């Protein structure tokens, strides 16, 4: 049954991603909103729903390792394998605004997390409630910035929303919602069924959390970005990844820590340091030709394979 549910989950993820990307890009067209902005908001937050659900529930259960490991592991997966595979399918164009602000903002959010957990004034490192509230405040500032960008973009172009019928709005909204629901439900099926299969094969719960849960909750980002790349919507693909990583750290971990302080395993410092380094690599690659090409994508994908081998050996 676990294998059957795994197949159903993957099918829902793929179908849901297609509906979600189509619906979101059409709505962006109606509103005259940049596809990059749609990727950074609607698509990014939608595909990060599984991470939010898993980490917040883990915080409520007092399972800090899963809450933090899921976010850090997912972000590493997003930058390395998701960007890598997507770029190998279709080179990802990088707008100058993304280079100047959004990718560095991802780096800032990760650095803030490192500072918060590296607290020598207490007996053990943790993300406290106050740290969580600060992360949520930074997230609110980021959201305000995005809305200002959307408003200025529309004002500068002098464009107004495209006149569309209620039927068109209803159709695209329902497609987007149905796609997101399929992505979330499919991701949940994949995580649960793959975890059962892994445990039956003798894998430890710690290893399952670091690999399968993190990868499983990031599958929506992977299938959505790949679907966007195939449709040559590279701005949605890259915006989805960058926005998801910002959302994961600032909102997901912020909300989780605000609910319950999250003690941090010392081993996590290595993973967060690696996340900072690969975010820097992404920034360097995106500055080279204002695009992330197949060779850069191959390097990033290979980096994740090496990281996966490392954490399996470590645990």
N, C-alpha and C positions, 0 to 999 in steps of 0.2 A: 504493500500500500504506500509506503514512503517513497518508493521509486516512481509510482504512478502520480502521486501528489507533486513530486519534483518536476516531472514533465509538464503537468498542468500549470504549475507555477511559472515555469519558463515561457510557456505558450501565452499566458496572461501578460507577462512582462513585455514580450515582444509586440503583441497586438495592442496593449495599452500604450506603449511608447509611440507607436505610429499614430494612434488617435490623438494622443496628448500633444505631440509636436505639431501635427496638422492644425488642431483646434487653436493652440496657443499662437501659432504664426498667423493664422487668419484673423484672430482677434487683434493682434498687433497691427495688422494691415488696416483693419477697420478704424483703429484709434490713432493711426499714424505714429505708432510708438516704435522706437528702434528695436530690431530683433534681439540685439545685445541686452537691452534693458529687460525685455521679456525673459530672456535666459537667466539673467541675474536675479529675477524676482519670482514670477509665477512658476516657471519651469524648475528653477533651483530649489525653491522652498517645497514645491510639490514632490520632487524626487527625493528630498531629504526627510520626508515624512516618516519612513521606516526607522531612520537613525533617531529621530526625535522620540518616536514611540518606544523603541528599545531602551534608549538611555534614560528617559524619564521614568519608565516603569522600573528599570534597574535601580535608579536612585530611590524610588519609593520602597523597594525591597531591601535597600541598604547594600546593594551590590555595586560598589564603586568601581571595581576593576572592569566590569562589563560596560558601565556607563562611559568611562574615560577611554578604555581600550577600543570600544566600538567607534567613537568619534575620531580618535587619532588614527586607527587602522583604516577607517573609511576615507579619511582625507589623504592618506598616503596612497591608497588604492586609486582614488580619483585622479591625483596629479600624475601618477606613474602609468598605471595600466589603462585607465579610461582615456586620458589625453593621448597616451601612446597609441593605443589601438585606433582611436578616432582619427588621429593625424595620419596614420598609415593608410587609412581608407580614403581620406580627403584632407589635404593640407588646411590647417585652421588659420584663417585670417585673424590678425590681432589689430584691433583699432588702437590708435594712439592713446585714447582715454583709458582703455583697459590697462595698458602698460603703465601709464602715469599714476593711476589711482587704484583700480580694482585689485590687480595682482599684488601691488605693495600693501594694500589694505589686508589681504589674506596673510601676508607675511607679518604684519603688525598684530593681527589677531592671534597668530600662533606664538609670536614672541611674548605677547601679554600673558598667554596661558603658561608659558615657561616661567615667567617672572612670578606669577601667582602661586605656582606649586613649589617653587624654590624658596620656601619660607623657613629660615633657620631660627626664627624666634619661637617656634613651637616644637614640640617633641617629634612630630611627624609631619611630612609634607602633605598638604591637602589643598583642595579648592574649597574655600570657606563660603558661607552664605553671602558675606559682603563681597567676596570676589565674584560670585555668581551675579549679584546685582550690578556690579561694575560692568561685567560682560554684557548684560542685558541693556545697560545704558549706552554702551558703545554700539550695540546693534541698533538701538533706536536712532542714534546719530547717523548710522550708515543708511537706514531706511529713509530718513529725512533727506540725505544727500541724493539718493536715487530719485526721489520724487521731484526734487529741485532740478535734477538733470533732465528728467522727462518734460517738465514744464518749460525749461529754457530751450530744449530741443524743438519743441512745438512752436514756441514763440519766434525762434530764429528762422525757422523754415516758413513761418506764416501759414502753416497748414492747419486744417481743422479735421476732426474725425470724419471718415467717409460715411456718407448717408447710406444706411443699410436698413433693410426691413427687419421687423421683429422676428420673423421666421428665420432669417439668416443668423441673427444674434442667438436665438434659442438653439438652433442646430449646432453652431460652433461651440456654444457654452456647454451643451449636453455632451458633445464629443470630447471636450477637454475634461469635464468632470468624470465621464465614463472611463476615459483613458487613465486618469489619475487613480481612480478607484481600482482599476485592473492592475496598475503598477504596484499599488500598496498591498492589495490582497495577494497578488502573485508573488511579490517579494517576501511576504509573511509565510506563504506556503513553502517557498524555496528554502528560507532560513530554517523553519521547523523540520521539514523533511530531511534536508541535508544534515542537520545536527543529529537527528535520530540515526541516520545512516552512519555518520562518522563515529558516534558513540558505540554503535553496534560493532564497528570495525576496530574498537579499542583505543581511539584517540581520547586524550584527556579533555576535561571540560575547559581548562585554561587555554589549551591549544585551539579548541573549537571556537572559543570566544574571540581569540586573536585573529583567526583566519576566516572561518565560515560565517560567523555572525557579522564581522566587519565587511567581508566581501558580499555576503547576501544582502545586507541593507544598502550596499552601494550598487547593486545590480540595476536599480531604476536609473541611476546616473549613467551607467554603462550603456544600457539598451537605448535610453533616450538620446544620448550624445551620438551614438553610432547611427541611430535612425535619422537624426538631424544632419549628420555628415553625409549619409547616403542621399538625402534630399538636398544636399549642398547648402544647408542652413548652418554654416560654420559658426556664425555669431551666436546662435542659440546654443550650439554644442559647447563652445568655450565658456559662454556666460553661465550655462548650467553648472559647469564644473567649478568655476571660480565662486559663483554665488552659493553653491552647496557647501563649499569648504568654509566660507564666512559664516553661513547660517549654522553649520554644525558646531563650530567653536563658540560663537557669540550667543546664539539663541539656545541651542540644544544643551550645551554644557552649562551655560548661564542659568537656564531654567532648572536643570538637574541639580546644580549646586545650591540654588536658592531654596529648593525643596529640602535637600539634605546635604550637608557638607560631604565632600568626596575625598577620602584618603587616597593617596597616590602611591602605587608601587614604585620603588626606586628604579626598577628596570625601565619604567615608562620614560625616564629622562632621555634614554638612548633613542627611543622612537620619536619623541617630540623634536629632538635635535635633528634627526634624519628628515622629519617633516619640514623643518626650517630650511635645511640644505636643499631639498628637492624643490621647494617653493622658489628659492633663489635661482636654481637651475632653470625653472620654468620662466622666470623673469628674464634671464639672460637669453634663452632661446627665443622668446617672443620679441626681444629687442633686435635680434640679428637681421631678419628680413621682414619684420612685421607679419610673420607667419610661422607656424610650427609645422615643419615638413615631415616627410616620411622617415628621414634619417634620425631626426630629433625624436620622433615618435617611437622609433625602434629602440633608441637608447633608453627612453623612459620605461617602455614595456619590459625591457631586459632588466632594468633596475628593480622593478617589482618582483620579478622572478628570483633575483638574488636576495632581496629582502625577505621573501617568503621562505627561502631555504634557511636563512639566518634565524628567523624566529622559530622555525620548526626545530632546529638544532638547539636553540637557547632553551626551549621549553620541553 
